[in-house]
Amino acid sequence: MRAARFHAYGGAENLVVEQVPDPRPGPGEIRVRVAAAGVNPIDWKLRAGALRALIPVELPAVPGRDAVGTVDAVGDGVRGVGIGDRVFGLGGVTGASAELAVLSAWAHAPEAWTDAQAAGAGLASVTALRGLAALGPLAGRTLLVEGAAGGVGSAAVEIAVARGATVIGTAGERNRDFLASLGAVPTTYGPGLAQRLSALAPRGVDVVLDTAASGSLDDLVAITGDPTRVATVADHTRGQRLGTHVVNAENDSALLSAAADLGRRGRYTPRIERTYPLERIADAHTRAERGHTRGKTVILL
């Protein structure tokens, strides 16, 4: 099969598209013929070697953790999915940017989602759902999402709105209309946020989800007055120091199914900033690494 790989840690220029052996699903896993794969921050951080002490990978490695495709092989013990089904989901920390990928968590993709949207939903929706779950019930509460225009942030906004929250989202000025289209009350991040929030939410902000790791976590805790009312999916070191909820993504088919159910009901549509063919995966990584994306970057195969 064709796949993108990096043979050494370093810049995006290390990514090459080449023929590699087909992967095989193990017990409890499935293999899909990939239509599209997401590009996430962990992908370029692993490729650059920034996480080698925490998450060592065997080189050469195929980047990518989430994908959408049609099932073409099923491992022992798998139930509820068959050859030819269109699913989206998550595999290991590497392996998705290829013609064939093995998934350990998956859900049937909503018909209304394009391949790009379904590819962008896996890691973003699971991360958003786990971050929101740490904050408790959302109905009738005011939630602040820091970094609301990114892949995880935009998913969190739509999911929280669907669950009855009033959502205020922070992003750059260019994303004001985008946040409003998601159902959020938009505002900018940075100095003066507490004052802007006092005008937008006179009764205060109940809970906060940080998806940005922008260095604002101290301020977000101060805004709520209680670190247990703040969750971060991005700034783990500072979150642990401050006592906030620190959330990691998990390969959880139940969470993927919950996201898909919202998609079928028109309550969650993964937002895609740009797509690239596999041959231009280096450009996709370079774009993602610059940050400030609106939704997700996706590779189309």
C-alpha positions as CSV (number, residue, x, y, z in Angstrom):
1,M,0.0,0.0,0.0
2,R,1.0,3.7,-0.3
3,A,1.6,5.5,2.9
4,A,3.4,8.6,4.2
5,R,6.3,7.9,6.5
6,F,9.1,9.7,8.3
7,H,12.4,7.8,8.7
8,A,13.9,10.2,11.2
9,Y,12.6,12.8,13.6
10,G,12.6,16.3,12.2
11,G,10.7,18.8,10.0
12,A,7.8,18.1,7.6
13,E,10.3,17.7,4.8
14,N,11.1,14.3,6.3
15,L,7.7,13.0,5.2
16,V,7.9,10.8,2.1
17,V,5.1,8.8,0.3
18,E,6.2,5.2,-0.5
19,Q,5.1,1.6,-0.7
20,V,5.0,-0.1,2.7
21,P,3.6,-3.5,3.9
22,D,-0.1,-3.8,4.5
23,P,-1.1,-3.7,8.2
24,R,-3.2,-6.5,9.7
25,P,-5.9,-6.1,12.3
26,G,-5.4,-7.9,15.6
27,P,-8.1,-9.2,18.0
28,G,-10.7,-6.5,18.6
29,E,-9.5,-4.4,15.7
30,I,-10.6,-3.6,12.2
31,R,-8.8,-2.5,9.0
32,V,-10.3,0.1,6.7
33,R,-9.5,1.2,3.2
34,V,-8.8,4.9,4.0
35,A,-10.7,7.6,2.3
36,A,-9.4,10.4,4.4
37,A,-7.2,10.9,7.5
38,G,-7.1,13.7,10.0
39,V,-4.0,15.8,10.9
40,N,-3.7,16.5,14.6
41,P,-1.1,18.3,16.8
42,I,0.2,15.0,18.1
43,D,1.0,14.0,14.5
44,W,3.5,16.8,13.9
45,K,4.8,16.7,17.5
46,L,5.6,13.0,17.1
47,R,7.2,13.6,13.7
48,A,9.3,16.4,15.1
49,G,10.5,14.3,18.0
50,A,9.0,16.7,20.6
51,L,7.3,13.7,22.4
52,R,10.0,11.0,22.0
53,A,10.6,10.8,25.7
54,L,6.9,10.3,26.5
55,I,5.7,8.4,23.3
56,P,8.6,6.8,21.5
57,V,7.7,5.4,18.1
58,E,9.4,2.8,16.0
59,L,10.9,4.4,12.9
60,P,10.1,4.6,10.1
61,A,6.5,5.6,11.2
62,V,3.3,6.5,9.4
63,P,1.8,9.6,11.0
64,G,-1.9,9.9,11.8
65,R,-4.3,8.7,14.5
66,D,-7.8,9.0,13.0
67,A,-9.4,8.1,9.7
68,V,-12.5,7.3,7.8
69,G,-12.9,4.4,5.3
70,T,-14.7,1.2,4.4
71,V,-14.0,-1.9,6.4
72,D,-12.0,-4.5,4.5
73,A,-10.8,-6.8,7.3
74,V,-12.0,-7.7,10.8
75,G,-10.0,-9.1,13.7
76,D,-11.1,-11.8,16.1
77,G,-13.9,-10.9,18.5
78,V,-15.2,-7.9,16.6
79,R,-19.0,-7.6,16.5
80,G,-21.4,-5.1,15.0
81,V,-19.4,-4.1,11.9
82,G,-18.9,-5.8,8.6
83,I,-16.9,-5.7,5.4
84,G,-17.9,-2.7,3.4
85,D,-19.2,-0.6,6.3
86,R,-18.2,3.1,6.3
87,V,-16.7,3.9,9.6
88,F,-14.6,6.6,11.3
89,G,-12.4,6.1,14.2
90,L,-9.0,5.9,15.9
91,G,-6.0,3.6,15.8
92,G,-2.6,3.9,17.5
93,V,-0.7,7.1,17.8
94,T,0.6,6.4,14.2
95,G,-0.6,4.6,11.1
96,A,-3.6,6.5,9.6
97,S,-2.0,8.4,6.7
98,A,-2.0,5.4,4.4
99,E,-4.3,3.5,2.0
100,L,-5.0,1.0,4.8
101,A,-5.2,1.6,8.5
102,V,-6.0,-0.4,11.6
103,L,-8.6,1.0,14.0
104,S,-9.2,0.0,17.6
105,A,-12.2,2.3,18.2
106,W,-14.8,3.2,15.6
107,A,-18.4,4.1,14.8
108,H,-20.5,4.1,11.7
109,A,-20.1,7.4,9.9
110,P,-23.2,9.5,9.5
111,E,-24.3,9.7,5.8
112,A,-24.5,13.5,6.0
113,W,-20.8,13.7,6.7
114,T,-18.3,13.9,3.9
115,D,-15.2,11.8,4.1
116,A,-13.2,14.9,5.1
117,Q,-15.7,15.7,7.9
118,A,-15.7,12.1,9.2
119,A,-11.9,12.0,9.1
120,G,-11.8,15.2,11.2
121,A,-14.2,13.9,13.8
122,G,-12.4,11.1,15.5
123,L,-9.8,12.6,17.8
124,A,-11.5,16.0,18.0
125,S,-14.9,14.7,19.1
126,V,-13.5,12.2,21.6
127,T,-11.2,14.9,23.2
128,A,-14.1,17.4,23.3
129,L,-16.5,14.9,24.8
130,R,-14.1,13.8,27.5
131,G,-13.2,17.4,28.3
132,L,-16.8,18.4,28.7
133,A,-17.6,15.3,30.7
134,A,-15.1,16.4,33.3
135,L,-17.1,19.5,33.9
136,G,-20.4,17.8,34.7
137,P,-23.9,18.5,33.4
138,L,-24.0,21.4,31.0
139,A,-27.7,22.2,30.6
140,G,-28.5,25.7,31.8
141,R,-24.9,26.6,32.5
142,T,-22.5,29.0,30.9
143,L,-19.4,27.5,29.4
144,L,-16.3,29.3,28.1
145,V,-14.3,27.4,25.5
146,E,-10.8,28.8,25.1
147,G,-9.5,28.2,21.5
148,A,-13.0,27.6,20.2
149,A,-12.2,27.8,16.5
150,G,-9.8,24.8,16.4
151,G,-10.7,21.2,15.7
152,V,-11.4,20.3,19.3
153,G,-12.7,23.7,20.3
154,S,-15.3,23.9,17.5
155,A,-16.4,20.3,18.3
156,A,-16.8,21.2,22.0
157,V,-18.9,24.3,21.1
158,E,-21.4,22.4,19.0
159,I,-21.6,19.5,21.4
160,A,-22.1,21.8,24.4
161,V,-24.8,23.8,22.6
162,A,-26.6,20.6,21.8
163,R,-26.5,19.7,25.5
164,G,-28.2,22.9,26.5
165,A,-25.2,25.1,27.5
166,T,-24.8,28.8,26.7
167,V,-21.3,28.9,25.2
168,I,-18.9,31.7,24.9
169,G,-15.9,31.0,22.6
170,T,-12.6,32.7,22.3
171,A,-10.7,33.0,19.0
172,G,-9.0,35.6,16.8
173,E,-11.1,38.4,15.4
174,R,-11.2,36.8,12.0
175,N,-13.1,33.8,13.5
176,R,-16.0,35.9,15.1
177,D,-18.5,34.9,12.4
178,F,-17.3,31.3,12.4
179,L,-17.9,31.0,16.2
180,A,-21.3,32.5,15.8
181,S,-22.2,29.9,13.2
182,L,-21.3,27.2,15.7
183,G,-23.8,28.6,18.2
184,A,-21.2,30.4,20.4
185,V,-21.1,34.0,21.7
186,P,-17.7,35.0,20.2
187,T,-15.0,37.1,22.0
188,T,-11.3,37.5,21.6
189,Y,-8.7,35.8,23.8
190,G,-5.9,37.6,25.6
191,P,-5.6,40.6,28.0
192,G,-8.9,41.9,29.2
193,L,-10.8,38.7,28.8
194,A,-12.3,38.9,32.3
195,Q,-13.7,42.3,31.6
196,R,-15.2,41.2,28.3
197,L,-16.8,38.2,29.9
198,S,-18.4,40.3,32.6
199,A,-20.2,42.1,29.9
200,L,-21.2,39.0,28.0
201,A,-22.1,36.9,31.1
202,P,-23.1,39.2,33.9
203,R,-24.0,36.2,36.1
204,G,-20.5,34.8,35.6
205,V,-19.0,31.8,33.8
206,D,-19.8,28.4,35.3
207,V,-17.2,26.2,33.7
208,V,-14.3,26.5,31.3
209,L,-12.8,24.1,28.7
210,D,-9.3,25.0,27.6
211,T,-8.3,23.6,24.2
212,A,-5.6,26.1,23.3
213,A,-2.6,25.8,25.7
214,S,-2.1,29.5,25.1
215,G,-0.7,30.2,28.6
216,S,-4.1,31.5,29.8
217,L,-4.9,28.7,32.3
218,D,-4.1,30.8,35.4
219,D,-6.5,33.5,34.2
220,L,-9.2,30.9,33.4
221,V,-9.0,29.6,36.9
222,A,-9.2,33.1,38.3
223,I,-12.3,33.8,36.2
224,T,-14.2,30.8,37.7
225,G,-12.6,31.1,41.1
226,D,-12.2,27.3,41.3
227,P,-9.8,25.1,39.5
228,T,-12.2,22.2,39.6
229,R,-14.5,24.2,37.3
230,V,-11.8,24.2,34.6
231,A,-10.7,21.4,32.4
232,T,-7.8,21.4,30.0
233,V,-7.1,19.1,27.1
234,A,-4.0,20.9,26.0
235,D,-2.0,22.4,28.9
236,H,-1.3,19.4,31.1
237,T,1.7,20.6,33.0
238,R,0.1,23.9,34.1
239,G,-3.3,22.1,34.7
240,Q,-1.7,19.6,37.1
241,R,0.0,22.5,38.9
242,L,-3.2,24.5,39.3
243,G,-5.4,21.5,40.1
244,T,-7.7,21.7,37.1
245,H,-9.2,18.6,35.4
246,V,-6.5,17.4,33.0
247,V,-8.0,15.3,30.2
248,N,-6.4,12.9,27.7
249,A,-8.2,11.5,24.6
250,E,-9.0,7.8,24.7
251,N,-9.8,5.3,21.9
252,D,-13.5,4.9,23.0
253,S,-16.1,3.6,20.6
254,A,-18.9,4.8,22.8
255,L,-17.7,8.4,22.6
256,L,-17.4,8.1,18.8
257,S,-20.9,6.7,18.6
258,A,-22.2,9.6,20.7
259,A,-20.5,12.0,18.2
260,A,-22.0,10.2,15.3
261,D,-25.5,10.3,16.8
262,L,-25.2,14.1,17.2
263,G,-24.1,14.2,13.5
264,R,-27.1,12.2,12.4
265,R,-29.4,14.6,14.3
266,G,-27.7,17.6,12.7
267,R,-26.3,18.8,16.0
268,Y,-22.6,18.3,15.2
269,T,-20.8,18.8,11.9
270,P,-17.0,18.6,12.0
271,R,-15.5,21.7,10.5
272,I,-12.7,21.4,7.9
273,E,-10.3,24.2,7.1
274,R,-8.5,22.6,4.3
275,T,-7.8,19.3,2.6
276,Y,-4.6,18.0,1.0
277,P,-3.8,14.9,-1.2
278,L,-1.5,12.4,0.4
279,E,1.4,13.5,-1.8
280,R,1.2,17.0,-0.1
281,I,1.2,15.7,3.5
282,A,4.3,17.8,4.2
283,D,2.3,20.9,3.3
284,A,-0.6,19.7,5.6
285,H,1.8,19.2,8.5
286,T,3.4,22.6,7.9
287,R,0.0,24.3,7.9
288,A,-1.2,22.5,11.1
289,E,2.1,23.2,12.8
290,R,1.6,27.0,12.4
291,G,-1.6,26.7,14.5
292,H,-4.6,29.0,14.5
293,T,-6.6,26.7,12.2
294,R,-10.3,27.0,11.8
295,G,-11.5,23.4,12.3
296,K,-9.4,20.5,11.0
297,T,-6.8,19.8,8.4
298,V,-7.4,16.6,6.5
299,I,-5.5,14.3,4.1
300,L,-7.6,12.8,1.2
301,L,-6.5,9.5,-0.3
